[in-house]
Amino acid sequence: MAGEPILVVDDNPAQLRLLSAVLEAAGHPVQLAPDADEAVAILKTFRPRLILMDIQLPGIDGLTLTRMIKANPSLRDILIVGVTAYAMAEDEDRVRAAGCDGYLSKPYDTRALPNVIASYLHPTVGH
């Protein structure tokens, strides 16, 4: 199922362009934020169904931003998938402990990414 809005928070411009292209091609409206401050500003006017949250952000990191979002009653139902290039066993535990609903490691398999996103948006569809 396409069409659900997604916010991508990542400080890497190439990652933002790549994810935007892949997700928009799958039919998702996409907003992009290079840092936590921009993500907070976007969330005032854009209501994503899912956020792809880079954990390593400058300033406020992705885990802190996740905790802030999940603490806000009007935002806490947004699905957040934590993303990191540091794929250590304890990273998934840290990501989930911060309130993320899922975890992905970089680099992305861009062919599989739309299906991975769909599995978070619609966990009972096809799984």
Sequence and secondary structure as in RCSB ss.txt:
>XXXX:A:sequence
MAGEPILVVDDNPAQLRLLSAVLEAAGHPVQLAPDADEAVAILKTFRPRLILMDIQLPGIDGLTLTRMIKANPSL
RDILIVGVTAYAMAEDEDRVRAAGCDGYLSKPYDTRALPNVIASYLHPTVGH
>XXXX:A:secstr
     EEEE S HHHHHHHHHHHHHTT  EEEESSHHHHHHHHTT   SEEEEESS SSS HHHHHHHHHHSTTT
TTSEEEEEES   HHHHHHHHHTT SEEEESS  TTTHHHHHHHHHSTTS  
